[in-house]
């Protein structure tokens, strides 16, 4: 299940790339733009969940946000693998007892930054590489039961993972494609290396789903 919490423009190209990376049947859901019916129809047949980015804040309190929270809590109880990206990363922290707040005053920051990954079963040995980012808020306190798995000069909690369950989050856009950069007006030349580095992590998550 791919949940795209877009409130302006759906990340369809990112979804299509996810579909090409998996042998699973993948469903696509736009709760903020098109309601919750499709999620309710599929909630009893989920093998993994990806929650992508959004211009919304986890503090907004929309009905669709509450519904996603309920779905994720059910997934946690059933040990269903979950990957949160940008907004999804913040949502995981928010509902698991961490803290989310503004990292910079006044405006969103966008671009490419180098991220250091700690060793983790999902991607193996520690490594570093470029990633695409576009956000203003971020995780400011890691939830209990989670560990920080990625850091950068800009963000202290650029990624985390549950210590006991198959749950990961990344503040950077590991799903980003050229359309994502174009739609957000991110001034990056030659982004392929960042795409490759992020996609490898996301694809490892997809391939880990039984």
N, C-alpha and C positions, 0 to 999 in steps of 0.2 A: 504494500500500500504506500503510494507516494502522496503525501499531503502537501499541497502548495497553498500556504496561507496568504497568497498575494491579495492585495487590496487595490492594486492599480492595473498591473499587467502580468498575466501568467507566464511562468518560466517553461514554456512548452518545449523549447529546444533542449533544455536540461533534462526534462522528463523523457524525451525521445532518446537521449543518449543513455539514460538509465535502462530503458527498455532493451536497447541493443546490447547491454552488458550482462543481461541475465537470461536464464532459461525459464524463470518463473513467469507465471501470469501476473502482470502488473496492472494495478488500477490507479487512476489519477483523480484527485479530489481537490476541489476549490471551495472550501467551506465559507470563506469570507465573501466570495463573489457569487456563488451558486447554491449555498445552503448545505445542509447536513445529510440530505437524503441518501446520497451515494455512499457516504461513510456508514450510515446505519445499515444499509443493505449488505455491506461487506464485512461488518465487524466480527462476524462469527467464522470468518474464513481468511485469517491473516497469518502469514508466516514471517513477516518482517515489516517494519515501518520506517519510512524516511520522512522527516518533517523539514521542509525547506524554509527559505527566508521570507520576510514580510516587512512592510513599512510600518506595521502595527507594533506597539509595545506590549510586552507580557503583562503590563499593569493596566491595560485598557479595560479589561473586564467584559469583553463582548461575549455574547451567548455562544458563538462558534468556538471561542477560545476555551470556554468551560467544557464544551463537548469534546474537544481534542484532549483536554486534560483527563477527562473520565476515560477516554479510550486508551491513553498512555498508561494510566494507573492499572487498567485491566491487563495491558500488555506486560507491564512489570511483574504482576502477579503470576502470569503464565510463562514468564521467561522468553517472551517473544523479542527478538533482536530489534533494537531501536537506534537510529542515527538521527541526531538533531543538527541542523546546519544553520548558522547565524541565528535567526529568530528561533528556530527549533532548538538550538543549543541553549539559548537563554530560557526557553520554556522549560526544558528539562531541569535546569538549575532552579528555576522558580518553583516548580511543583515538588521538587525533592528537598526543599529546605535551604537552598542557597540564596544568594542575593544578586539582583540585576539592577544596574543603574547606569547613568550617563558616564561615559569615559572622557568625553570632550564637551566643552560648553559651546553652544551656539550652532554647530553644524555637523553633518555627517562627514566622516573621513572615508575616502575611497582610494584604491590603488593596489599595489602589490607589495607584500612584505615577506621577509624571510622568517620562516617559522621553524623552531627546533622541536622535533618530536622525541619524546622519551621512548624507551623500549616498551613495546606492547604486543601482545599476541596477534592483534589484528594486522599489524604491518611489520612486525619483527624488530630488528635492531634499531637503536637510536639513529636518527638522520635529520637532515635539515634541507629545506627547499623553499622556493617561492610559492606564495598563495595569494589569491585574489581576495580583497576585502572591501566591504561597503557597509558601514554601520556607525552608529553613534553610541548606542547602549552596549553593554557587555556584562559578563559575569564578574562580579566583584568579590564574591565569596563562594568557594566551592562547597557543594552540599556534603554533609556527612555521608560516609560510605563511598565517596568518589575520590579519585586521585587525578591530579593535573597531569595531562599527557602531552601538552603542547604549550610552548611559551614563545614570545617574541619581544622585541624591544618596545613595541607599542602596547602589547596586551599581556598581562601576567597570567591570565587563564585563557589561552587561545584554544585549548582543547581539554576535555576530561573524559574519564571513563569510570563506570561503576566497578567497585572492587569485587562484586559478587554476581552481577547480572550482565547480560550482553547489551549494555547501553553505552553509547559514545556520543560526544558532542564536539563540534568544531565551530568556532566563531567565524573562521574564514569560509569562503564559498568553494568548497571542494567539488561542487557540482557545476561550477561556472563554465560557460561556453562563450563563443564569440557573440552570440545574440545577447547574453547576459551583460557583457561589457558594453555593447552598443546601446542596449536599452537603458542602462544606468549612466551612460556617458562617462565611463571610467577611462581616463587618459593613459592607456598602456599600449606600448608598442611591443610586438613580438611576444604575445602572451602564452605561446604554446607550452613553454617549459612549466609555467604555473598550472596550466590546464592538466598537463600530464601528471604532475606531482599530486594534485588534488584528486584527480580521477582514479589514480592508483589506490588511494586510501578508500574512496567510496566503493570502487569495484571489489576490493578485498572484503568490505562489509557485505556487499551483495552476494559474493561467492560463499561467504560464511553461513548464509541462511540455508538451513537443511531443506 
